[in-house]
Each structure stands twice: as structure tokens, then as C-alpha cells.
């Protein structure tokens, strides 16, 4: 059973309930992060936790979900959830917590229990003085969301099981507050067969297209139905992923991963959200760059850094299907599997049809980096 931290307190999986009117349930309003944790001797290690939280906080601000998320208390809650999950798993197995326990931890934050249209109308009509007063109240009574309301993960008493919640304070324009829903759950991490990494996987081509002018693209939102449908179709073909393209038929990535190709020893990867201006300047472009619908993946960022450290060049640019099929190597990155080689796209083999040298090296560097954190 997963270990669940909901709105500032731990509860059993059967008791982890949110309102039927939660904006995440009603409208898919929310963000999430998925991380791997390693627990040994009762202490949890969550590699790249700060990177995940930075992305969550930035997306919450950019999309108007909350401007006051507090990174450190969120991180404390993630670590505490992982440690508690490991204790519960090891107690159930009767091994007393010996050895390492690897966990998959998901942090989800939604718009909470509210009517978003009513909130927008109220915000538009709210007086400036009321907004100022609400801000002062939030300063005086902080929690995980950094705002007013009940105690949250930032309260030291939460570790002892005291009641608490995210509290009020998410705001998207105006002085009308709401209570975001914060959910963290941890369970055993999936153990992927080693053959996936030694032989590589098949991927399919998704039918869905992503739009660079959709402001939600490039953020890890709760709206995953289209991607899950593509994954179901890929699984029916015994494929491990499906490649998603933009409306201009350029590579965006996998349904749940970032994608990279290798040609003549150089790694090429699609430009991600936040990299547009930098890459436009580097290529000598003029005017306003087209926004990217590509998620700035945490593992992608680490991998590109590692590649540079071992002397492998990385270029960020738009990639066509022809370039994918003619690549020497293709691999995918995400937090669950790290670096996953691709040896076939639909019916066509990539390169020699075997895992390439660059992919093997990058995967080895990734495993060393993950193990050292």
C-alpha cells in the first residue's frame, strides 16, 4: 500500500480523499513531480529533489496556480514520506529495515476545492485594499504554501503526525484565496528488466500533436489523458514508449520522457521550454522565437551536463522524423528509468539495431551520478 501525505498529515491509502469539487478532479488543474528515492538505515536520499521542486514552483507561478509555494518545506515532506514508506514496507516484510529500499515518490498539487470561474470573477472585482490585507495575513501565518491557513509540511509538528494542511493562499490574479490540495505518495519503485537497457526498446509514433502556442505545454500538468492513450496503443505493439511530435511535425519527446538522438558522435535534442531565446540567439535568429512545448526534464538537464563533462557535444534544435530514422542512436530520459536506449522506431532499426556507444556511456555516467547523490 502506498504511504500518503495529504494536506499536512499522513493517512492510510483508504483514507486519502479529496473533495469531489477539487479543481484537479473537476478540471485537471494541477501539477506533479515524480522522483526516485533511496532509503538506507532509515534515511532517505532523493537525488535531484531540488531540481524537481524548482520546476514545480516555477510552473505553479507561471500558470497562476500559486505564487507562494515554499520549496524547503515541500522537500522536507517528500523526504519524510519516503522514510515513512520505507519503514512501512520493511515492517511488512519483517526485515527490520535492512538494506536499501528504492521508492517512487509523486508530489501532486491541485487548485483545491473551488469554483475557478467564480474565483476569477471575484478576483476581478476585489478591492486593492482587501488584496493587501490578505497578503498581510498570509505573511503572518505561513505553511507549505507559504500562506495563511492550517499547518503544513513546513511545521515541525507534521513529522510527529500533528494535523495540518496546505492552507490558504493559492491565488491567480486578485486577492481571492483558495486552499490548494497537496498530495505526496510513495511506493516501491518499478524494477525494470535489465534487458531493456542492454537491448534497447521499440518505440512507436504517436498520432497526437502538441501545440507550441498552448501555454500549458512544457509544464508537468495533470492533463495526461492523450499521452496515456498513446502509451496504451504503444503497449499493444509491445513498445516501451511513443514519440510525440509538434503540429509542425518536429520531435517533442516521448509521452513520458525526453528524447535525444545521436549523429556522428553529437547528441541532438529538441529545444525545451525556457531555452528558446538562448538557442535563437546562438543560431543567429532574429525576432521573437517560437515557444517550445517540450518539458525541461530534470534527467534531460543532468544528462546534457554529464555529456559536456565527458566531452560529448549537445545541440538543442528542431528535429524531424527523417533525422530520427537516420540517426546512429536514439535514447530517452526520465526520472524512473534514467537513460533508456531505443533500437527500433516502428518497423525501422536505428543505426546497427543495437545499443550505441554514446548511449552506453551516457547511461553509465547517469548511474554514477545518481548513485553519488
C-alpha positions in Angstrom: 0.0 0.0 0.0 1.3 3.5 -0.8 2.3 5.8 2.0 0.2 9.0 1.7 0.8 12.6 2.9 -2.3 14.7 2.2 -2.7 18.3 3.2 -0.2 18.3 6.0 -0.8 14.9 7.6 -0.2 11.2 6.9 -3.1 8.9 6.3 -3.8 5.5 5.1 -4.3 4.9 1.4 -8.0 4.1 2.0 -8.5 7.4 3.8 -6.7 9.6 1.3 -9.7 11.5 -0.1 -10.1 14.9 -1.7 -13.3 16.9 -2.3 -15.5 16.0 -5.3 -15.2 19.6 -6.2 -11.4 19.7 -6.2 -10.1 21.6 -9.3 -7.8 18.7 -10.0 -10.7 16.3 -10.2 -13.2 18.6 -11.9 -10.9 20.3 -14.4 -7.5 18.7 -14.3 -6.0 21.8 -12.7 -2.7 20.9 -11.1 1.0 19.9 -11.4 3.0 17.0 -10.3 6.6 15.7 -10.0 7.8 12.1 -9.9 11.0 11.2 -8.2 13.1 8.2 -7.2 14.2 7.9 -3.6 16.7 5.5 -2.0 16.2 4.8 1.8 19.0 3.1 3.7 19.4 3.0 7.5 16.1 4.9 7.8 17.4 7.9 6.0 16.0 8.9 2.6 18.1 10.2 -0.3 16.1 11.8 -3.2 18.6 12.7 -5.9 17.8 16.0 -7.8 15.0 16.8 -5.4 15.8 20.5 -5.6 15.6 20.4 -9.4 12.1 18.9 -9.2 10.9 21.4 -6.7 12.3 24.3 -8.6 10.4 23.2 -11.7 7.2 22.7 -9.7 7.4 26.1 -8.1 8.3 27.9 -11.4 5.4 26.2 -13.2 2.9 27.0 -10.3 3.8 30.7 -10.6 3.9 30.7 -14.4 0.4 29.1 -14.7 -1.2 31.0 -11.8 -1.7 28.0 -9.6 0.2 29.5 -6.7 2.9 32.2 -6.2 3.8 31.2 -2.7 4.9 27.6 -2.7 7.7 27.1 -0.3 10.4 24.8 -1.7 12.2 23.7 1.5 9.1 22.6 3.5 7.9 20.7 0.4 11.3 18.9 0.2 11.0 18.0 3.9 7.6 16.5 3.3 8.9 14.4 0.4 11.8 13.1 2.4 9.6 12.3 5.4 7.1 10.5 3.2 9.9 8.4 1.7 11.3 7.4 5.1 7.9 6.5 6.4 7.1 4.5 3.3 10.3 2.5 3.7 9.6 1.8 7.4 6.1 0.5 6.5 7.4 -1.7 3.6 10.2 -3.1 5.7 8.0 -3.7 8.7 5.5 -5.6 6.5 8.4 -7.7 5.1 9.8 -8.4 8.5 13.3 -7.4 7.6 13.6 -4.6 10.1 14.7 -2.0 7.5 18.0 -3.7 6.5 19.4 -2.9 3.0 18.3 -0.3 0.5 14.7 0.4 -0.3 14.0 2.2 -3.6 10.8 4.1 -3.9 8.8 6.1 -6.5 7.6 9.3 -4.9 5.0 11.5 -6.6 4.2 15.0 -5.4 0.9 16.5 -6.7 -0.6 19.9 -6.1 -4.0 20.9 -7.4 -6.2 24.1 -7.5 -8.0 22.7 -4.5 -11.7 22.9 -3.6 -13.1 25.9 -5.5 -15.1 27.1 -8.5 -12.4 28.6 -10.7 -14.8 30.8 -12.7 -16.4 32.3 -9.6 -12.9 32.9 -8.2 -11.9 34.7 -11.3 -15.0 36.9 -11.2 -14.5 37.7 -7.5 -10.8 38.4 -8.2 -11.7 40.9 -10.9 -14.0 42.8 -8.5 -11.8 42.6 -5.4 -10.7 45.9 -3.9 -7.0 46.6 -3.8 -7.2 47.1 -0.1 -8.7 43.7 0.5 -5.9 42.2 -1.5 -3.3 44.0 0.5 -4.9 42.8 3.8 -5.0 39.2 2.5 -1.3 39.5 1.7 -0.5 40.7 5.2 -2.4 37.8 6.7 -0.6 35.3 4.6 2.7 36.8 5.8 1.7 36.3 9.4 0.6 32.7 9.1 2.7 30.5 6.9 2.7 26.9 5.9 3.8 24.7 3.0 2.1 27.0 0.5 3.7 30.0 2.3 0.3 31.5 3.0 -2.4 31.6 5.6 -4.4 28.7 7.0 -3.7 25.4 8.6 -0.3 24.0 9.4 1.5 22.2 6.6 4.6 20.2 5.9 6.8 23.1 6.9 5.6 22.8 10.5 8.0 20.7 12.6 5.0 19.0 14.2 3.9 17.4 11.0 6.7 14.8 11.3 5.0 13.8 14.6 1.7 13.3 12.9 0.0 16.5 14.0 -3.0 17.6 11.9 -2.2 20.2 9.3 -2.8 21.1 5.7 -1.5 23.2 2.8 -3.8 26.0 4.0 -5.0 29.0 2.1 -3.0 31.1 -0.3 -3.0 29.9 -3.9 -4.0 32.9 -6.0 -4.2 33.5 -9.7 -4.7 37.2 -10.1 -6.5 39.2 -7.4 -7.0 38.9 -3.7 -9.3 35.9 -3.5 -7.5 33.0 -1.8 -8.1 29.3 -2.1 -6.7 26.1 -0.5 -4.5 24.1 -2.8 -4.5 20.3 -2.4 -1.1 18.8 -1.6 -0.7 15.1 -2.0 2.6 13.1 -1.7 2.6 9.3 -2.0 5.4 6.8 -2.1 5.6 3.2 -3.0 8.2 0.7 -4.3 9.9 1.8 -7.5 9.3 -0.3 -10.6 12.2 -2.7 -11.3 12.8 -2.6 -15.0 14.3 -5.6 -16.6 18.0 -5.2 -17.5 17.2 -6.4 -21.0 15.5 -3.0 -21.6 18.8 -1.3 -21.2 21.1 -3.9 -22.8 19.0 -4.5 -25.9 17.0 -1.2 -26.2 13.3 -0.8 -26.8 10.9 -0.3 -29.6 9.0 3.0 -29.8 6.0 3.9 -31.9 5.0 7.2 -33.5 2.1 8.9 -31.6 -0.8 10.3 -33.5 -1.3 13.2 -31.1 0.5 16.5 -31.8 1.5 19.2 -29.3 1.0 22.9 -29.9 3.8 25.3 -29.0 1.2 28.1 -28.6 -0.7 26.2 -25.8 0.6 27.8 -22.7 0.2 24.6 -20.7 2.6 22.6 -22.9 6.1 22.3 -21.5 4.7 22.1 -17.9 4.1 18.9 -15.9 0.3 19.3 -15.6 -2.3 16.7 -14.6 -3.7 16.6 -18.1 -2.2 13.3 -19.3 -5.1 11.5 -20.9 -3.9 12.0 -24.5 -0.5 10.7 -23.6 -1.8 7.7 -21.7 -3.9 6.8 -24.7 -0.8 6.8 -26.9 1.1 4.7 -24.3 -1.8 2.2 -24.4 -1.5 2.0 -28.2 2.2 1.6 -27.9 1.9 -1.2 -25.3 -0.4 -3.0 -27.7 2.5 -3.2 -30.1 4.9 -4.2 -27.3 6.6 -0.9 -27.5 8.1 0.9 -24.5 7.2 4.5 -25.5 5.6 6.6 -28.2 7.3 9.6 -29.8 5.3 12.8 -29.8 5.6 15.5 -32.4 4.6 19.1 -32.6 2.0 20.5 -35.1 4.9 21.2 -37.4 6.0 17.6 -37.2 9.1 18.2 -35.2 10.1 15.9 -32.3 8.8 17.0 -28.9 9.8 13.8 -27.0 8.2 10.7 -25.6 4.8 10.6 -23.9 6.5 10.4 -20.5 10.1 11.2 -21.4 12.5 13.5 -23.2 14.2 12.3 -26.4 17.7 12.6 -27.8 19.3 11.4 -31.0 23.0 10.8 -31.7 24.6 11.5 -35.1 28.3 11.3 -35.8 29.1 11.4 -32.0 27.0 14.5 -31.3 23.8 14.4 -29.2 20.8 16.4 -30.6 17.7 17.1 -28.5 14.6 19.3 -29.0 14.7 22.8 -27.6 12.8 22.8 -24.3 10.6 25.4 -22.7 12.8 28.2 -21.3 15.6 27.6 -23.8 14.0 29.3 -26.8 15.7 32.7 -26.6 19.1 31.3 -25.8 19.1 28.9 -28.7 17.6 31.6 -31.1 20.5 33.9 -30.2 23.1 31.1 -30.6 21.8 30.3 -34.1 21.8 34.0 -35.1 18.0 34.2 -35.4 16.1 37.5 -35.2 12.6 38.3 -34.0 10.6 36.6 -31.3 11.3 32.8 -31.0 8.5 30.3 -31.2 7.7 29.0 -27.7 8.6 25.3 -27.1 6.1 22.7 -26.0 8.9 20.5 -24.7 9.1 19.8 -21.0 12.5 20.9 -19.5 13.1 17.4 -18.0 15.3 17.1 -14.9 17.0 14.0 -16.2 17.5 15.6 -19.6 19.2 18.5 -17.9 21.5 16.3 -15.9 22.3 14.2 -18.9 23.3 17.2 -21.1 25.6 18.4 -18.3 27.2 14.9 -17.9 27.7 14.7 -21.7 29.5 18.0 -21.7 31.7 16.9 -18.8 32.9 13.8 -20.8 33.4 15.8 -24.0 30.3 14.9 -25.9 28.7 17.8 -27.7 25.0 18.5 -27.2 23.0 20.6 -29.7 19.4 21.8 -28.9 17.4 22.3 -32.1 14.3 21.2 -34.0 14.4 17.6 -35.2 12.5 15.9 -38.0 11.3 12.3 -38.3 13.8 11.8 -41.1 16.6 12.7 -38.7 15.3 10.3 -36.1 15.2 7.4 -38.5 18.6 8.2 -39.9 20.2 8.7 -36.5 23.1 6.5 -35.3 21.5 6.2 -31.8 18.3 7.3 -30.0 17.6 7.3 -26.3 15.0 8.6 -23.9 15.4 10.1 -20.4 13.1 10.4 -17.4 13.4 10.1 -13.6 12.1 6.5 -13.5 14.4 4.7 -15.9 17.2 7.3 -16.3 18.6 6.7 -19.7 16.7 4.2 -21.9 18.1 3.1 -25.3 15.9 2.9 -28.4 16.9 0.5 -31.1 13.8 0.5 -33.2 11.2 3.1 -34.3 8.1 1.3 -35.6 9.5 -1.2 -38.1 12.8 0.5 -38.7 16.0 -0.2 -36.8 18.1 2.7 -35.5 21.7 2.5 -36.6 23.0 -1.0 -36.3 19.9 -2.0 -34.3 22.0 -2.3 -31.1 22.6 0.0 -28.2 25.2 2.5 -29.3 28.5 3.6 -27.7 27.3 7.1 -26.8 24.1 5.9 -25.2 26.0 3.3 -23.1 28.5 5.9 -21.9 25.8 8.4 -21.0 23.8 5.7 -19.2 26.9 4.8 -17.2 27.6 8.4 -16.3 24.0 8.8 -15.2 24.1 5.7 -13.0 27.3 7.0 -11.3 25.7 10.5 -10.8 22.5 9.0 -9.4 24.4 6.7 -7.0 26.6 9.5 -5.8 23.7 11.7 -4.6 
